Amino acid sequence: MSLSLNQLLAGIRQVESGGNYNVVNSIGAVGAYQVMSSNIPSWTRRALGYSMTVAQFRASKAAQDKVAQVILGSYFSKYGAEGAASMWFSNQPNPNSPSSDGGNTVRQYVNKVIGASGGGTISSTSSSSSGSSSSSADTVKPMSSKELAEQYGFVQSLFNSNSELKALFNKAVKGQWTADKFQAALRDTKWFKTTSDKERAYLTKMYGDPATAKQDVQDAYIKVRQLANQLGMVETPALLKKMNDWAYGSVAKGWDDARLRYEIGKQVSFAGDKHQGQGGQEIDTLQSYAYDMGVKMSDSFYTNGARNIIRGLAAEQDLKDQIRRQAKSQYSAWSKQIDAGKSVADLASPYMQSMASILELPAGSVNLFDPTMKKALQYKDPQTGANAVKPMWQFENELRSDDRWKSTKNAQDSLMQVAHQVLTDFGVKY
């Protein structure tokens, strides 16, 4: 009788471990099929599209079955059942090889596997005396499309989802290509060249295990939505749909937080005073800094700057440096102090206090944008025309010439004192 690949897999599993997926032997062979630890990274990558550790492989029944299916399947299609069992045992396809592992010869191992597979025990003289190249147990029944797809490390539904892959797969099915031949042809496709290893692995999972793949995207969607809100995105129906793309990028393309911030940041917008999240905080911080530096920046400076910060294209300090340069340009007499870390508000504080006191203005009502204050900070030496620091005595004298000063109690008291002095000088007593 002929054996199917599934029967052969069952036989290998029984002989190697009795079907125990958790066993590890003394030389490091792992799982139901006793795969050597050194082969696990490359074989899982070939079969699953990504590498697993020994611990991960041991813990996954599905991964063990898949690896055995792909690797043994390639042997099975090339050498038949006996040759595949021989390859699994000795890494060469001759079932009558005299080599041994110290307990079984290749023939003894092959006989055990074929027997456990349901094919009966095959003797060492199983090849016919007429010179036939193989016994009936070696007759290979052509694989179904589903079996071939699995042997190639994918699932048939994935091939059917893409016209380029479907055409290649149909050609492979017709010719009963080996896994190696199919993989070589696959690497020349546009799909393979434009799809990363990680995305190919995810697509295989999506079509082979859709429930798990869907859960992965749902978990990523929650993370993406939380990050979008943290960055200050205002949710709209269109942007909620866009989050599906970002979630897919996270799961299938391996986007890290930096890449997600870059993509999400493109869609973060700010309107007037309505801003939120990290982007809104950045706008508040930059506006507050500009206020202390006595400069006004455009709305687009703040919104574009905040967007670039959350996308990772700029740092907050980069924007503050631009504001500081603007302040130095406007208040050049104070450049050295500004470079030393002083804000214009710090430098102007004595002037503002004096102005508030002399003009009897409410505390906190004097700011850097008051025309009187800006004129004082942008003072030029009348002799040289160069930018200079205005002397405080001169500033205070000019304040007493301000129309606002005339209505203050200070002005009234001062006038009264002058009047009294004049009367005294004329000998008038009062």
Backbone torsions as a table, in degrees:
resi	resn	phi	psi	omega
1	MET	NA	149.4	177.4
2	SER	-87.2	152.9	-179.6
3	LEU	-109.6	142.8	172.9
4	SER	-87.6	166.3	177.4
5	LEU	-61.0	-40.9	-179.9
6	ASN	-62.2	-37.1	176.3
7	GLN	-65.3	-42.3	179.3
8	LEU	-62.9	-42.3	177.7
9	LEU	-59.1	-41.7	178.6
10	ALA	-63.8	-39.2	179.1
11	GLY	-66.0	-45.4	177.7
12	ILE	-60.0	-44.7	-178.4
13	ARG	-60.6	-42.2	-178.1
14	GLN	-68.7	-44.7	-177.1
15	VAL	-69.9	-40.7	-174.9
16	GLU	-73.1	-40.8	-171.0
17	SER	-143.4	-1.3	-173.2
18	GLY	68.3	19.6	178.5
19	GLY	85.9	16.2	-178.8
20	ASN	-89.1	108.9	-176.5
21	TYR	-78.5	-9.5	-174.3
22	ASN	-104.4	-2.6	-173.0
23	VAL	-77.6	145.8	171.8
24	VAL	-133.5	124.4	-176.6
25	ASN	-88.2	-177.2	-172.0
26	SER	-68.1	-20.7	-179.0
27	ILE	-105.1	10.8	173.5
28	GLY	91.8	15.8	174.8
29	ALA	-80.1	135.0	-167.2
30	VAL	-117.6	135.8	165.9
31	GLY	81.8	-169.4	-173.1
32	ALA	-63.0	-31.9	-176.7
33	TYR	-102.3	1.5	178.7
34	GLN	54.2	58.2	176.5
35	VAL	-79.3	131.6	179.4
36	MET	-64.5	139.5	-177.2
37	SER	-54.8	-37.7	-177.7
38	SER	-65.9	-22.2	-179.3
39	ASN	-88.8	-15.3	-171.6
40	ILE	-60.2	-47.2	-178.7
41	PRO	-59.1	-47.6	-176.6
42	SER	-74.6	-37.2	-178.4
43	TRP	-71.5	-37.6	177.5
44	THR	-68.4	-36.0	176.9
45	ARG	-63.7	-41.6	179.1
46	ARG	-66.3	-41.3	-174.2
47	ALA	-84.6	-34.3	-172.0
48	LEU	-111.6	-16.9	-177.3
49	GLY	94.8	-3.6	177.5
50	TYR	-153.0	155.4	-177.3
51	SER	-86.2	145.2	175.9
52	MET	-117.3	155.9	171.9
53	THR	-81.3	168.7	178.2
54	VAL	-59.6	-43.5	-178.7
55	ALA	-64.0	-42.4	179.0
56	GLN	-63.9	-42.0	-178.9
57	PHE	-65.4	-43.5	-179.7
58	ARG	-62.2	-32.9	-176.4
59	ALA	-83.2	-6.3	-174.5
60	SER	-116.6	105.4	175.7
61	LYS	-60.8	-41.4	-178.1
62	ALA	-63.3	-40.5	179.9
63	ALA	-66.4	-41.5	179.0
64	GLN	-61.7	-45.2	179.2
65	ASP	-63.0	-40.9	-177.8
66	LYS	-65.7	-44.9	179.6
67	VAL	-61.5	-47.2	179.2
68	ALA	-61.4	-40.4	-179.3
69	GLN	-62.0	-44.1	-177.2
70	VAL	-73.8	-50.1	-175.5
71	ILE	-70.2	-51.0	178.1
72	LEU	-64.8	-33.7	178.7
73	GLY	-60.6	-39.9	178.3
74	SER	-66.5	-38.0	176.5
75	TYR	-66.4	-42.6	-177.0
76	PHE	-60.1	-43.0	-178.1
77	SER	-70.1	-26.1	-179.0
78	LYS	-88.7	-41.4	-167.2
79	TYR	-120.1	-3.2	-175.7
80	GLY	80.2	-178.1	-173.4
81	ALA	-64.9	-48.5	-178.7
82	GLU	-64.9	-42.9	-179.9
83	GLY	-64.3	-36.9	178.9
84	ALA	-66.1	-43.1	178.2
85	ALA	-63.3	-38.8	178.5
86	SER	-64.4	-43.4	178.1
87	MET	-60.7	-41.2	-179.1
88	TRP	-63.7	-33.9	-176.4
89	PHE	-86.5	-41.4	-169.1
90	SER	-128.0	0.2	179.7
91	ASN	65.3	23.7	172.2
92	GLN	-146.2	150.9	-167.7
93	PRO	-88.5	-0.1	-176.7
94	ASN	-83.8	109.4	-177.6
95	PRO	-69.9	-14.4	-179.6
96	ASN	-100.8	14.4	177.6
97	SER	-61.9	139.8	-179.1
98	PRO	-77.8	-3.0	-176.3
99	SER	-65.8	159.4	-174.4
100	SER	-147.7	156.3	174.4
101	ASP	-96.7	10.4	-178.2
102	GLY	98.3	-14.7	178.9
103	GLY	-123.0	-40.4	179.4
104	ASN	-129.9	143.9	167.4
105	THR	-78.7	169.7	177.7
106	VAL	-58.9	-44.0	-178.0
107	ARG	-62.0	-43.3	179.7
108	GLN	-61.2	-42.9	179.0
109	TYR	-63.5	-45.9	-179.0
110	VAL	-60.7	-43.0	179.2
111	ASN	-60.2	-42.3	179.4
112	LYS	-62.3	-44.2	-178.8
113	VAL	-64.4	-46.8	-178.6
114	ILE	-63.0	-38.8	178.4
115	GLY	-64.6	-45.0	-179.8
116	ALA	-68.4	-20.6	179.9
117	SER	-82.5	-9.4	-178.7
118	GLY	99.0	11.3	-177.9
119	GLY	-100.7	2.5	-177.7
120	GLY	78.1	164.5	179.6
121	THR	-78.2	131.4	-179.6
122	ILE	-108.7	127.3	-176.8
123	SER	-78.8	169.3	-179.6
124	SER	-68.0	-12.5	179.2
125	THR	-105.8	28.0	-174.6
126	SER	-66.0	-24.7	176.2
127	SER	-67.3	137.4	-175.1
128	SER	-69.2	149.2	-179.7
129	SER	-71.0	-14.3	-179.2
130	SER	-79.9	-1.5	176.6
131	GLY	95.8	8.1	175.7
132	SER	-58.3	138.0	-173.1
133	SER	-75.5	-15.1	-179.1
134	SER	-154.9	158.3	177.1
135	SER	-82.8	175.8	179.4
136	SER	-63.7	-28.3	179.6
137	ALA	-69.5	-19.3	-179.7
138	ASP	-90.2	-5.8	179.7
139	THR	-67.6	121.8	-174.1
140	VAL	-99.6	121.0	175.7
141	LYS	-78.6	131.3	179.7
142	PRO	-53.5	139.3	-178.3
143	MET	-74.1	151.2	173.2
144	SER	-74.3	166.8	178.1
145	SER	-58.3	-41.3	-179.1
146	LYS	-62.4	-44.5	-179.8
147	GLU	-65.5	-39.6	178.8
148	LEU	-64.2	-43.9	179.3
149	ALA	-58.1	-43.1	179.4
150	GLU	-67.0	-37.0	177.5
151	GLN	-63.5	-34.4	180.0
152	TYR	-77.4	-4.1	177.2
153	GLY	91.9	13.5	-179.5
154	PHE	-131.7	-172.0	174.3
155	VAL	-122.1	150.0	-173.2
156	GLN	-61.3	-35.4	-178.1
157	SER	-63.7	-29.5	175.5
158	LEU	-66.0	-44.9	178.4
159	PHE	-61.0	-38.7	-178.1
160	ASN	-71.1	-16.5	-177.2
161	SER	-82.9	-11.4	-175.8
162	ASN	-131.8	124.5	-174.0
163	SER	-62.1	-37.4	179.7
164	GLU	-65.6	-45.6	179.9
165	LEU	-68.0	-38.0	-179.1
166	LYS	-62.3	-43.1	179.7
167	ALA	-63.8	-42.7	179.8
168	LEU	-65.9	-42.4	-178.3
169	PHE	-65.4	-42.8	178.6
170	ASN	-60.0	-37.4	177.5
171	LYS	-66.2	-39.8	179.3
172	ALA	-67.1	-40.2	178.5
173	VAL	-62.0	-45.5	-179.4
174	LYS	-60.6	-39.3	-178.6
175	GLY	-93.0	0.4	-176.4
176	GLN	48.3	53.0	-177.9
177	TRP	-64.7	152.7	171.8
178	THR	-76.1	165.0	178.6
179	ALA	-61.4	-40.2	-179.2
180	ASP	-63.5	-41.7	-179.7
181	LYS	-66.5	-41.3	179.8
182	PHE	-65.8	-44.0	-179.1
183	GLN	-61.5	-38.2	178.8
184	ALA	-63.0	-43.6	179.4
185	ALA	-69.4	-36.2	-179.2
186	LEU	-62.8	-38.0	-178.4
187	ARG	-64.9	-17.5	178.6
188	ASP	-90.4	-3.3	-178.3
189	THR	-79.3	154.4	176.4
190	LYS	-63.4	-38.1	-179.8
191	TRP	-58.6	-46.0	-177.9
192	PHE	-65.7	-41.4	-175.8
193	LYS	-71.8	-23.7	-177.8
194	THR	-106.8	5.0	-179.3
195	THR	-121.8	124.3	-176.7
196	SER	-69.4	164.8	176.6
197	ASP	-56.1	-43.8	-176.8
198	LYS	-66.0	-39.9	-179.8
199	GLU	-71.0	-35.8	176.8
200	ARG	-62.9	-39.9	178.4
201	ALA	-65.0	-40.5	-179.9
202	TYR	-67.1	-41.9	179.4
203	LEU	-61.9	-37.3	176.8
204	THR	-62.9	-41.6	177.8
205	LYS	-67.0	-39.7	-176.5
206	MET	-61.5	-37.9	-179.5
207	TYR	-90.6	-22.8	-179.9
208	GLY	-93.6	-32.2	-179.7
209	ASP	-139.2	67.8	-172.3
210	PRO	-59.3	-32.4	-178.7
211	ALA	-64.1	-45.5	179.2
212	THR	-66.6	-42.6	-180.0
213	ALA	-62.3	-41.3	179.2
214	LYS	-64.2	-40.5	178.9
215	GLN	-64.6	-38.4	177.9
216	ASP	-59.6	-43.7	-179.9
217	VAL	-68.9	-38.9	178.8
218	GLN	-62.6	-41.8	177.6
219	ASP	-63.0	-41.9	179.5
220	ALA	-66.5	-35.2	179.9
221	TYR	-61.3	-42.2	178.8
222	ILE	-61.7	-44.7	179.4
223	LYS	-62.2	-44.5	-179.4
224	VAL	-62.8	-43.2	-178.5
225	ARG	-64.5	-40.5	178.0
226	GLN	-62.9	-43.2	-179.9
227	LEU	-65.3	-41.1	179.9
228	ALA	-59.9	-41.6	178.9
229	ASN	-69.4	-37.0	177.4
230	GLN	-62.8	-35.1	-178.3
231	LEU	-79.1	-14.4	176.4
232	GLY	108.5	15.0	-179.6
233	MET	-70.1	135.2	172.6
234	VAL	-91.7	116.6	-173.1
235	GLU	-71.0	134.9	172.4
236	THR	-131.7	162.1	177.7
237	PRO	-54.7	-40.0	-179.7
238	ALA	-65.1	-40.8	-178.7
239	LEU	-73.7	-30.8	175.6
240	LEU	-63.5	-36.7	175.6
241	LYS	-69.8	-37.2	179.6
242	LYS	-61.8	-28.8	180.0
243	MET	-62.8	-26.2	175.9
244	ASN	-62.4	-38.4	178.1
245	ASP	-65.3	-41.3	180.0
246	TRP	-67.9	-38.0	177.8
247	ALA	-64.3	-41.9	177.5
248	TYR	-62.5	-42.4	178.4
249	GLY	-60.6	-37.3	179.5
250	SER	-66.4	-44.9	-175.2
251	VAL	-81.4	-48.1	-171.1
252	ALA	-89.2	-28.5	-175.5
253	LYS	-109.9	-2.2	175.6
254	GLY	74.5	26.2	178.9
255	TRP	-62.9	130.7	175.7
256	ASP	-90.3	-178.3	-177.1
257	ASP	-61.0	-36.0	-179.5
258	ALA	-63.0	-43.8	179.2
259	ARG	-67.8	-38.7	178.3
260	LEU	-63.9	-42.5	177.9
261	ARG	-61.1	-38.9	179.3
262	TYR	-63.1	-46.4	-177.9
263	GLU	-71.0	-45.5	-179.1
264	ILE	-65.4	-38.4	-178.1
265	GLY	-59.4	-26.6	177.6
266	LYS	-61.4	-29.4	-173.3
267	GLN	-100.2	-2.5	179.6
268	VAL	-78.2	127.2	-179.2
269	SER	-128.6	155.8	-178.4
270	PHE	-132.6	133.3	-179.2
271	ALA	-125.7	116.0	178.0
272	GLY	55.6	-127.9	-179.5
273	ASP	-87.9	0.8	-176.8
274	LYS	-92.2	95.9	174.0
275	HIS	-146.8	153.4	-172.9
276	GLN	-148.0	176.4	176.3
277	GLY	63.9	-162.2	-177.9
278	GLN	-61.9	-39.6	178.9
279	GLY	-60.3	-43.4	177.8
280	GLY	-63.9	-39.4	178.3
281	GLN	-63.5	-39.2	179.1
282	GLU	-64.6	-40.9	177.7
283	ILE	-61.6	-46.2	179.4
284	ASP	-59.1	-43.3	-179.0
285	THR	-64.0	-44.5	-178.6
286	LEU	-68.5	-40.0	178.6
287	GLN	-65.1	-39.9	178.9
288	SER	-65.2	-40.7	179.8
289	TYR	-65.6	-43.6	179.7
290	ALA	-62.5	-38.9	178.6
291	TYR	-61.1	-45.3	179.8
292	ASP	-67.3	-23.8	178.8
293	MET	-92.8	0.6	174.2
294	GLY	70.9	27.3	179.7
295	VAL	-126.1	154.5	175.7
296	LYS	-114.4	127.2	177.9
297	MET	-109.1	161.8	-178.6
298	SER	-73.2	159.2	177.0
299	ASP	-59.2	-38.6	-178.9
300	SER	-66.5	-30.0	176.8
301	PHE	-60.6	-44.9	-177.8
302	TYR	-71.2	-47.2	-175.7
303	THR	-68.9	-44.8	178.5
304	ASN	-67.3	-37.4	178.7
305	GLY	-63.9	-45.5	178.8
306	ALA	-63.0	-40.8	180.0
307	ARG	-63.7	-41.4	179.2
308	ASN	-68.3	-33.3	178.0
309	ILE	-65.1	-48.4	-176.8
310	ILE	-72.3	-20.2	175.8
311	ARG	-84.3	-7.9	-179.6
312	GLY	83.6	13.5	-179.3
313	LEU	-91.3	-13.1	179.1
314	ALA	-151.5	158.3	175.6
315	ALA	-105.3	154.6	178.8
316	GLU	-55.1	-37.9	-178.9
317	GLN	-64.3	-31.2	177.7
318	ASP	-59.9	-43.3	-179.6
319	LEU	-70.6	-38.1	177.9
320	LYS	-65.0	-35.2	177.9
321	ASP	-63.3	-38.3	177.3
322	GLN	-63.9	-41.4	178.2
323	ILE	-64.3	-42.5	-179.3
324	ARG	-63.2	-40.5	178.3
325	ARG	-63.5	-37.6	177.2
326	GLN	-64.2	-40.0	178.9
327	ALA	-64.8	-42.0	178.6
328	LYS	-63.0	-34.8	178.8
329	SER	-67.9	-38.8	-178.4
330	GLN	-78.9	-32.7	-176.1
331	TYR	-124.2	62.3	-171.2
332	SER	-64.4	-24.1	178.8
333	ALA	-65.5	-18.8	-176.2
334	TRP	-108.3	15.6	-173.8
335	SER	-55.5	-45.4	-176.8
336	LYS	-63.5	-42.2	179.8
337	GLN	-66.2	-37.8	178.2
338	ILE	-65.7	-42.6	177.1
339	ASP	-62.8	-28.4	-179.1
340	ALA	-80.1	-0.7	175.4
341	GLY	106.7	0.7	179.2
342	LYS	-79.2	141.8	172.4
343	SER	-87.5	158.0	177.7
344	VAL	-63.5	-33.0	177.2
345	ALA	-61.3	-39.8	177.0
346	ASP	-62.5	-45.9	-176.8
347	LEU	-67.2	-33.7	-176.9
348	ALA	-87.2	-6.4	-174.3
349	SER	-54.3	-45.1	179.4
350	PRO	-61.8	-37.1	179.8
351	TYR	-67.8	-42.8	-178.7
352	MET	-65.4	-40.7	178.9
353	GLN	-63.9	-42.6	180.0
354	SER	-64.7	-42.5	-179.9
355	MET	-63.4	-43.8	179.6
356	ALA	-63.6	-37.6	-178.4
357	SER	-71.5	-48.8	-175.6
358	ILE	-68.1	-41.7	-179.1
359	LEU	-89.6	1.8	178.0
360	GLU	52.6	51.0	179.9
361	LEU	-93.1	152.6	178.4
362	PRO	-58.5	145.2	179.2
363	ALA	-57.1	132.6	177.7
364	GLY	84.5	-2.1	-177.5
365	SER	-82.8	-17.9	178.8
366	VAL	-89.7	128.6	178.3
367	ASN	-134.1	176.5	-174.5
368	LEU	-68.5	-14.9	-175.2
369	PHE	-97.1	1.3	173.5
370	ASP	-65.3	131.6	-177.9
371	PRO	-54.2	-38.0	179.3
372	THR	-64.2	-40.6	-178.9
373	MET	-70.5	-41.8	179.6
374	LYS	-63.3	-39.3	179.0
375	LYS	-63.2	-39.2	-179.9
376	ALA	-66.7	-40.8	-176.8
377	LEU	-75.4	-20.4	-179.8
378	GLN	-106.5	29.7	-176.6
379	TYR	-64.0	143.5	174.7
380	LYS	-122.2	138.0	178.6
381	ASP	-62.2	122.6	-177.9
382	PRO	-64.8	-21.4	-179.7
383	GLN	-81.9	-42.8	-174.3
384	THR	-106.2	-19.4	-176.3
385	GLY	77.3	3.4	-179.4
386	ALA	-83.3	153.5	175.1
387	ASN	-62.2	137.1	-176.9
388	ALA	-152.2	165.0	176.5
389	VAL	-86.6	123.9	-178.0
390	LYS	-71.3	130.1	177.1
391	PRO	-61.8	143.6	-176.7
392	MET	-63.7	-40.3	-179.1
393	TRP	-60.5	-37.5	179.9
394	GLN	-69.0	-40.9	179.4
395	PHE	-62.0	-43.3	-178.0
396	GLU	-68.7	-36.9	176.9
397	ASN	-63.9	-40.2	179.0
398	GLU	-65.9	-34.7	177.9
399	LEU	-62.0	-35.3	-179.0
400	ARG	-75.2	-6.4	173.5
401	SER	-97.3	-5.9	179.8
402	ASP	-72.0	137.8	-180.0
403	ASP	-56.9	-28.9	-179.0
404	ARG	-67.1	-27.9	-177.1
405	TRP	-68.4	-30.7	-174.0
406	LYS	-63.4	-26.1	-178.4
407	SER	-93.7	5.9	-178.1
408	THR	-87.3	158.4	175.8
409	LYS	-64.2	-34.7	177.3
410	ASN	-57.5	-43.8	-178.7
411	ALA	-66.7	-43.5	-179.2
412	GLN	-63.3	-42.7	178.5
413	ASP	-63.6	-40.7	-178.8
414	SER	-64.8	-43.1	178.6
415	LEU	-63.8	-40.0	179.6
416	MET	-63.3	-40.4	178.7
417	GLN	-63.6	-40.0	179.0
418	VAL	-64.7	-44.3	-179.7
419	ALA	-61.7	-43.8	178.4
420	HIS	-60.6	-40.7	-178.8
421	GLN	-66.1	-39.1	179.5
422	VAL	-64.7	-45.6	179.1
423	LEU	-62.2	-39.4	178.1
424	THR	-63.1	-41.1	-179.2
425	ASP	-63.2	-27.7	178.5
426	PHE	-92.3	6.6	176.4
427	GLY	81.5	15.2	179.7
428	VAL	-83.1	129.4	176.7
429	LYS	-102.5	147.1	-178.3
430	TYR	-148.2	NA	NA
